Amino acid sequence: MNTPFASRAPFRPSAMALAALTTISLMAPAAWAQQTEAPAAKADVNELPTVIVTAQKRTQTLKEVPVAISVISADQLQKQGVSDITDLSKAVAALEFGDTKTGGAGGSASIRGIGTAVFTMSAESSVGIVVDGVPLGNTAGGALFDLERVEVLRGPQGTLFGKNASAGVLNMVTKAPKFNLFEGSASLELSGKNALGSKLGNRVLRGAVNVPINDISALRITAHADQLTGVYNNVYNGTDAKTVGTGARLRYLLKPDADLSINLIADYDKSKSTNAVFFAPAIAYASNTAGNHAPLAEFAACGVTVSLTNNDVCSDSLELFQATVGGLSAQVDKTLANGVTLTSITAVRERKTGPDSAAIDMSVGYDKIRTIGTEIKIRQLTQELRLSSPAGQSVDWVAGLFLSDSHATKSSTTTILPSPYAPSPPVPRSISTLIDYTTDTGSAALFGQATFKLGEQLKLLTGLRYTRDRVKDLQVRTGDVAFASFAAPTTVKSSAAAARDSDLSGKIGLLYALDKQTQGYLTLSRGYKGPQIDNDTPVSALAASGSTSGAIVKAEQPTSLELGLKTSLFNKHLDVDVAVFNTSIKNFQEQNCTLTAVGALNCIPLNVPEVKSYGLELDLRARVLGALSLRASGALIMGTEYPSGFTFDNQNVGGQRLLYSPKGKLTVGADYDTEVFDGYELSLGVDATYKSRVRLCNTLAAECGFKAHTIVGAHAGLRSPDDKWGLTLFVRNAGDERVPNAILYPLPGKGAGSGYAYSLGANSFRMVGVTADIKF
């Protein structure tokens, strides 16, 4: 069993919060100062709304919670066009995502520069994704619709959210049914490729209807249908990549009396991508390091002009990716006679992908490397029981039990065939490798957190979680090799391992209320992420048929010290949240992804002895004269470097920053809403995201990083006097910055020294379009 709290590194940026607040106060506009002297009634009308969160398993205001949280409202989600989980990074400076196709469920999120790409079957993300109280784990999907808000909790959150929250949590809350009110809404977003300067074609359809059944129950039905085209263009067949997604959610609410509430939720989501290549060649050399391959000429012969803005590919593969995600959950809240609330949340979820097909070689020349028939199926069952004290007591507490069980299978076939396009093919051959995976994981935990009122202004926070984990993983590889004149015997190799671990994590802190609008806090948190199993390395080492034992990747243990201040200024016209943090992660779980000799992507999980992350975060929300709303989220993240002497693929990467970890990031936005004539409302808005240079692949070459850049978007809309309809014009990524989500080196199938490929997404292109919505 691990000790509750690990030793600390020195806490460096201790005075940054006070300096930041002093600067803000000195630079505050005169308009805010004038508002301070305005009559109280006017200030009440124009003040910022109180932000409600459930970040600590109970309903509280944002200022009450001693956690660094960024809250994205439904209105902001709509104005920024957030329809996919990766779009959330446009609103939160400390949040980043890797490649969504290869990084697993949830898009490989990272917070404060800390995250784990989910490639192996036994891996979990460092950022937990929770929807309506249900932790999704590896069954998370990408589509976002009909959300009330998204709470981004930064730093270890294992005390209340468990083992897959070592870097933070995305806590999403969907809109609840309403009693005695029939209403609905629908919205349509359209963008045309090459229309009005838009580089992509996009269609996003959303619909919702609230159906009251009687005085004590109601049903909310929501659905979406999306289509995105043009991220990649396949010059081989003249066809654009296309992704189509559909989904629905049913949420039933029954409240027979004031003390009982029952929520039943069913959701289903399906996506299918065709011509769904993962990467486009961005840099290609005349020959690879060995001098036996000419990748630049090969792409040119197929009609691809390689450049940093290229999105053309050349592939004769099916290039198919498809996934379905769904689940059922039941939440029951019962207030007992003593005012204590009993909550039960039961959920079963399933995620399926495939059968998929992809070309690893990125072109039709030379060897054809294909993965075909790839299928993944994950089933997860979770149960949470907890008790919560009544609010406003001298001791506020929550305690509970959490259980989870998951079963996952995966099968994948990689084939290598000689290309008929090569003028003098090598010895004709066929190589095929079938890999079957089976993974079982389970977790049981007892947790509790309490806040003690020590005086009118001072509170003590304490929390503990005891976790028992188990993981079991089996991999079987069947290989066949056939040359022109003979066939090698079939080989069957297997590797298996199992691990059990227990951990005691927790939190301790002090909360101090300077006044009714200002609270400071100091917390020390210890998180935990369970062990993984590496079967790839030992089974790859087998030269012939046989069995071996897998390697255990140790549990990840973050310890974080955080100092924060949350305040409202100028009669609640300005909200400021500041946090300074220092985090040390012992046995950080990383993935070393390299290309095999045949060009296949092989990702090996491993431990980095220690990684540090420390810095400053700032969130601002402001309203000026009632019509202008401002928001900003900034993060200065230091550290996040590999320790001295640490090697990846025989390269010393010590001192290099972790992948997807910019040193500085700033998101800003402004919205101006005003009446223009006869009650019609004009809405104007602009948002921008600045990000410093970031590393996107694990070599020391400069080409493995992407430059500092700024993404700008804007919108202009008109709403009817009765708020029944609206029309909005928008532009996103106005400068058409071709920002990659990941970089792959070398070019798949082209050998060492061949070049670099970019993974692109909708965020990598300018998009111009219109959104229309109606309410009834």
ChimeraX attribute file (.defattr): number of C-alpha atoms within 10 A of each C-alpha:
attribute: neighborCount
match mode: 1-to-1
recipient: residues
	/A:1	10
	/A:2	12
	/A:3	9
	/A:4	17
	/A:5	18
	/A:6	15
	/A:7	7
	/A:8	12
	/A:9	13
	/A:10	8
	/A:11	15
	/A:12	12
	/A:13	14
	/A:14	15
	/A:15	10
	/A:16	17
	/A:17	19
	/A:18	11
	/A:19	9
	/A:20	15
	/A:21	17
	/A:22	11
	/A:23	10
	/A:24	12
	/A:25	11
	/A:26	8
	/A:27	9
	/A:28	12
	/A:29	11
	/A:30	9
	/A:31	11
	/A:32	20
	/A:33	13
	/A:34	11
	/A:35	20
	/A:36	16
	/A:37	11
	/A:38	12
	/A:39	9
	/A:40	11
	/A:41	8
	/A:42	12
	/A:43	19
	/A:44	13
	/A:45	10
	/A:46	17
	/A:47	20
	/A:48	20
	/A:49	11
	/A:50	11
	/A:51	13
	/A:52	15
	/A:53	22
	/A:54	17
	/A:55	24
	/A:56	17
	/A:57	16
	/A:58	15
	/A:59	12
	/A:60	15
	/A:61	13
	/A:62	21
	/A:63	26
	/A:64	17
	/A:65	19
	/A:66	24
	/A:67	24
	/A:68	25
	/A:69	24
	/A:70	23
	/A:71	21
	/A:72	19
	/A:73	14
	/A:74	18
	/A:75	12
	/A:76	15
	/A:77	21
	/A:78	14
	/A:79	21
	/A:80	22
	/A:81	19
	/A:82	19
	/A:83	19
	/A:84	14
	/A:85	19
	/A:86	23
	/A:87	19
	/A:88	22
	/A:89	18
	/A:90	23
	/A:91	26
	/A:92	25
	/A:93	29
	/A:94	30
	/A:95	28
	/A:96	24
	/A:97	23
	/A:98	25
	/A:99	22
	/A:100	22
	/A:101	16
	/A:102	16
	/A:103	19
	/A:104	24
	/A:105	23
	/A:106	28
	/A:107	23
	/A:108	25
	/A:109	33
	/A:110	27
	/A:111	28
	/A:112	30
	/A:113	25
	/A:114	29
	/A:115	29
	/A:116	23
	/A:117	29
	/A:118	24
	/A:119	20
	/A:120	21
	/A:121	23
	/A:122	24
	/A:123	26
	/A:124	27
	/A:125	29
	/A:126	29
	/A:127	30
	/A:128	28
	/A:129	27
	/A:130	20
	/A:131	15
	/A:132	17
	/A:133	21
	/A:134	23
	/A:135	25
	/A:136	24
	/A:137	23
	/A:138	26
	/A:139	24
	/A:140	22
	/A:141	24
	/A:142	18
	/A:143	20
	/A:144	18
	/A:145	24
	/A:146	21
	/A:147	18
	/A:148	15
	/A:149	21
	/A:150	22
	/A:151	21
	/A:152	24
	/A:153	24
	/A:154	25
	/A:155	29
	/A:156	34
	/A:157	28
	/A:158	29
	/A:159	29
	/A:160	24
	/A:161	26
	/A:162	27
	/A:163	31
	/A:164	27
	/A:165	30
	/A:166	32
	/A:167	30
	/A:168	30
	/A:169	29
	/A:170	27
	/A:171	23
	/A:172	23
	/A:173	19
	/A:174	17
	/A:175	17
	/A:176	18
	/A:177	23
	/A:178	20
	/A:179	19
	/A:180	15
	/A:181	14
	/A:182	16
	/A:183	14
	/A:184	16
	/A:185	16
	/A:186	18
	/A:187	18
	/A:188	18
	/A:189	20
	/A:190	17
	/A:191	24
	/A:192	20
	/A:193	18
	/A:194	13
	/A:195	13
	/A:196	12
	/A:197	16
	/A:198	21
	/A:199	21
	/A:200	23
	/A:201	21
	/A:202	23
	/A:203	18
	/A:204	20
	/A:205	19
	/A:206	21
	/A:207	20
	/A:208	22
	/A:209	18
	/A:210	22
	/A:211	20
	/A:212	20
	/A:213	17
	/A:214	11
	/A:215	13
	/A:216	15
	/A:217	20
	/A:218	22
	/A:219	22
	/A:220	22
	/A:221	19
	/A:222	21
	/A:223	20
	/A:224	23
	/A:225	19
	/A:226	19
	/A:227	18
	/A:228	22
	/A:229	24
	/A:230	24
	/A:231	25
	/A:232	24
	/A:233	23
	/A:234	23
	/A:235	16
	/A:236	17
	/A:237	11
	/A:238	10
	/A:239	14
	/A:240	21
	/A:241	18
	/A:242	20
	/A:243	21
	/A:244	18
	/A:245	20
	/A:246	19
	/A:247	21
	/A:248	19
	/A:249	22
	/A:250	17
	/A:251	21
	/A:252	23
	/A:253	22
	/A:254	20
	/A:255	17
	/A:256	12
	/A:257	9
	/A:258	8
	/A:259	13
	/A:260	15
	/A:261	18
	/A:262	17
	/A:263	20
	/A:264	18
	/A:265	18
	/A:266	18
	/A:267	18
	/A:268	19
	/A:269	21
	/A:270	21
	/A:271	21
	/A:272	19
	/A:273	20
	/A:274	19
	/A:275	27
	/A:276	26
	/A:277	28
	/A:278	24
	/A:279	25
	/A:280	30
	/A:281	31
	/A:282	23
	/A:283	22
	/A:284	24
	/A:285	17
	/A:286	15
	/A:287	19
	/A:288	20
	/A:289	14
	/A:290	10
	/A:291	12
	/A:292	10
	/A:293	19
	/A:294	16
	/A:295	26
	/A:296	20
	/A:297	17
	/A:298	20
	/A:299	21
	/A:300	12
	/A:301	12
	/A:302	16
	/A:303	15
	/A:304	23
	/A:305	20
	/A:306	22
	/A:307	14
	/A:308	16
	/A:309	20
	/A:310	19
	/A:311	24
	/A:312	25
	/A:313	27
	/A:314	27
	/A:315	23
	/A:316	18
	/A:317	23
	/A:318	16
	/A:319	21
	/A:320	22
	/A:321	23
	/A:322	20
	/A:323	20
	/A:324	20
	/A:325	21
	/A:326	21
	/A:327	20
	/A:328	18
	/A:329	21
	/A:330	19
	/A:331	21
	/A:332	18
	/A:333	18
	/A:334	18
	/A:335	18
	/A:336	12
	/A:337	8
	/A:338	8
	/A:339	13
	/A:340	16
	/A:341	20
	/A:342	19
	/A:343	19
	/A:344	19
	/A:345	20
	/A:346	18
	/A:347	22
	/A:348	21
	/A:349	25
	/A:350	22
	/A:351	24
	/A:352	20
	/A:353	19
	/A:354	20
	/A:355	16
	/A:356	22
	/A:357	25
	/A:358	24
	/A:359	27
	/A:360	28
	/A:361	23
	/A:362	26
	/A:363	26
	/A:364	21
	/A:365	22
	/A:366	22
	/A:367	23
	/A:368	24
	/A:369	27
	/A:370	23
	/A:371	21
	/A:372	22
	/A:373	17
	/A:374	20
	/A:375	20
	/A:376	21
	/A:377	19
	/A:378	20
	/A:379	19
	/A:380	23
	/A:381	19
	/A:382	21
	/A:383	20
	/A:384	20
	/A:385	17
	/A:386	19
	/A:387	21
	/A:388	21
	/A:389	19
	/A:390	16
	/A:391	14
	/A:392	8
	/A:393	11
	/A:394	12
	/A:395	16
	/A:396	16
	/A:397	22
	/A:398	22
	/A:399	20
	/A:400	19
	/A:401	17
	/A:402	20
	/A:403	17
	/A:404	18
	/A:405	16
	/A:406	21
	/A:407	17
	/A:408	21
	/A:409	19
	/A:410	19
	/A:411	20
	/A:412	20
	/A:413	19
	/A:414	22
	/A:415	22
	/A:416	20
	/A:417	15
	/A:418	18
	/A:419	17
	/A:420	13
	/A:421	11
	/A:422	13
	/A:423	9
	/A:424	9
	/A:425	13
	/A:426	11
	/A:427	10
	/A:428	12
	/A:429	17
	/A:430	16
	/A:431	18
	/A:432	19
	/A:433	18
	/A:434	19
	/A:435	19
	/A:436	18
	/A:437	22
	/A:438	19
	/A:439	22
	/A:440	20
	/A:441	21
	/A:442	18
	/A:443	21
	/A:444	19
	/A:445	21
	/A:446	21
	/A:447	23
	/A:448	20
	/A:449	21
	/A:450	18
	/A:451	20
	/A:452	17
	/A:453	17
	/A:454	14
	/A:455	10
	/A:456	8
	/A:457	13
	/A:458	16
	/A:459	18
	/A:460	19
	/A:461	22
	/A:462	19
	/A:463	22
	/A:464	22
	/A:465	27
	/A:466	19
	/A:467	24
	/A:468	18
	/A:469	20
	/A:470	18
	/A:471	22
	/A:472	19
	/A:473	23
	/A:474	21
	/A:475	23
	/A:476	21
	/A:477	21
	/A:478	16
	/A:479	21
	/A:480	16
	/A:481	17
	/A:482	15
	/A:483	12
	/A:484	9
	/A:485	8
	/A:486	9
	/A:487	13
	/A:488	11
	/A:489	12
	/A:490	14
	/A:491	15
	/A:492	18
	/A:493	21
	/A:494	24
	/A:495	24
	/A:496	23
	/A:497	19
	/A:498	19
	/A:499	18
	/A:500	14
	/A:501	16
	/A:502	18
	/A:503	22
	/A:504	21
	/A:505	27
	/A:506	26
	/A:507	25
	/A:508	18
	/A:509	19
	/A:510	19
	/A:511	24
	/A:512	19
	/A:513	19
	/A:514	13
	/A:515	9
	/A:516	10
	/A:517	15
	/A:518	18
	/A:519	22
	/A:520	22
	/A:521	23
	/A:522	21
	/A:523	20
	/A:524	21
	/A:525	26
	/A:526	30
	/A:527	31
	/A:528	31
	/A:529	27
	/A:530	29
	/A:531	23
	/A:532	29
	/A:533	27
	/A:534	26
	/A:535	26
	/A:536	21
	/A:537	16
	/A:538	17
	/A:539	23
	/A:540	13
	/A:541	10
	/A:542	15
	/A:543	9
	/A:544	14
	/A:545	15
	/A:546	13
	/A:547	16
	/A:548	15
	/A:549	17
	/A:550	22
	/A:551	20
	/A:552	18
	/A:553	21
	/A:554	21
	/A:555	21
	/A:556	25
	/A:557	25
	/A:558	27
	/A:559	27
	/A:560	26
	/A:561	24
	/A:562	24
	/A:563	25
	/A:564	22
	/A:565	26
	/A:566	24
	/A:567	20
	/A:568	21
	/A:569	16
	/A:570	19
	/A:571	20
	/A:572	22
	/A:573	23
	/A:574	21
	/A:575	22
	/A:576	20
	/A:577	25
	/A:578	22
	/A:579	25
	/A:580	26
	/A:581	26
	/A:582	26
	/A:583	28
	/A:584	23
	/A:585	25
	/A:586	20
	/A:587	20
	/A:588	25
	/A:589	30
	/A:590	22
	/A:591	19
	/A:592	15
	/A:593	18
	/A:594	20
	/A:595	19
	/A:596	13
	/A:597	11
	/A:598	19
	/A:599	22
	/A:600	19
	/A:601	15
	/A:602	15
	/A:603	20
	/A:604	16
	/A:605	26
	/A:606	19
	/A:607	18
	/A:608	19
	/A:609	15
	/A:610	18
	/A:611	21
	/A:612	22
	/A:613	18
	/A:614	23
	/A:615	23
	/A:616	25
	/A:617	27
	/A:618	25
	/A:619	24
	/A:620	18
	/A:621	20
	/A:622	22
	/A:623	22
	/A:624	18
	/A:625	15
	/A:626	17
	/A:627	13
	/A:628	16
	/A:629	19
	/A:630	18
	/A:631	18
	/A:632	21
	/A:633	22
	/A:634	22
	/A:635	24
	/A:636	18
	/A:637	24
	/A:638	19
	/A:639	21
	/A:640	25
	/A:641	19
	/A:642	21
	/A:643	18
	/A:644	11
	/A:645	11
	/A:646	15
	/A:647	15
	/A:648	15
	/A:649	11
	/A:650	8
	/A:651	12
	/A:652	16
	/A:653	20
	/A:654	14
	/A:655	14
	/A:656	18
	/A:657	22
	/A:658	22
	/A:659	24
	/A:660	27
	/A:661	29
	/A:662	25
	/A:663	20
	/A:664	21
	/A:665	24
	/A:666	23
	/A:667	24
	/A:668	22
	/A:669	22
	/A:670	18
	/A:671	20
	/A:672	17
	/A:673	18
	/A:674	15
	/A:675	14
	/A:676	11
	/A:677	9
	/A:678	8
	/A:679	13
	/A:680	16
	/A:681	19
	/A:682	19
	/A:683	21
	/A:684	20
	/A:685	20
	/A:686	20
	/A:687	23
	/A:688	20
	/A:689	23
	/A:690	18
	/A:691	20
	/A:692	15
	/A:693	17
	/A:694	19
	/A:695	23
	/A:696	24
	/A:697	22
	/A:698	23
	/A:699	20
	/A:700	13
	/A:701	10
	/A:702	9
	/A:703	18
	/A:704	20
	/A:705	20
	/A:706	21
	/A:707	13
	/A:708	13
	/A:709	14
	/A:710	18
	/A:711	21
	/A:712	20
	/A:713	20
	/A:714	21
	/A:715	22
	/A:716	19
	/A:717	19
	/A:718	21
	/A:719	21
	/A:720	15
	/A:721	14
	/A:722	10
	/A:723	14
	/A:724	12
	/A:725	17
	/A:726	19
	/A:727	19
	/A:728	19
	/A:729	17
	/A:730	23
	/A:731	23
	/A:732	25
	/A:733	24
	/A:734	19
	/A:735	14
	/A:736	18
	/A:737	16
	/A:738	21
	/A:739	22
	/A:740	23
	/A:741	20
	/A:742	26
	/A:743	26
	/A:744	25
	/A:745	25
	/A:746	22
	/A:747	29
	/A:748	27
	/A:749	26
	/A:750	28
	/A:751	24
	/A:752	19
	/A:753	17
	/A:754	25
	/A:755	24
	/A:756	22
	/A:757	28
	/A:758	26
	/A:759	25
	/A:760	25
	/A:761	22
	/A:762	21
	/A:763	20
	/A:764	22
	/A:765	22
	/A:766	22
	/A:767	28
	/A:768	27
	/A:769	23
	/A:770	18
	/A:771	22
	/A:772	18
	/A:773	18
	/A:774	17
	/A:775	16
	/A:776	11
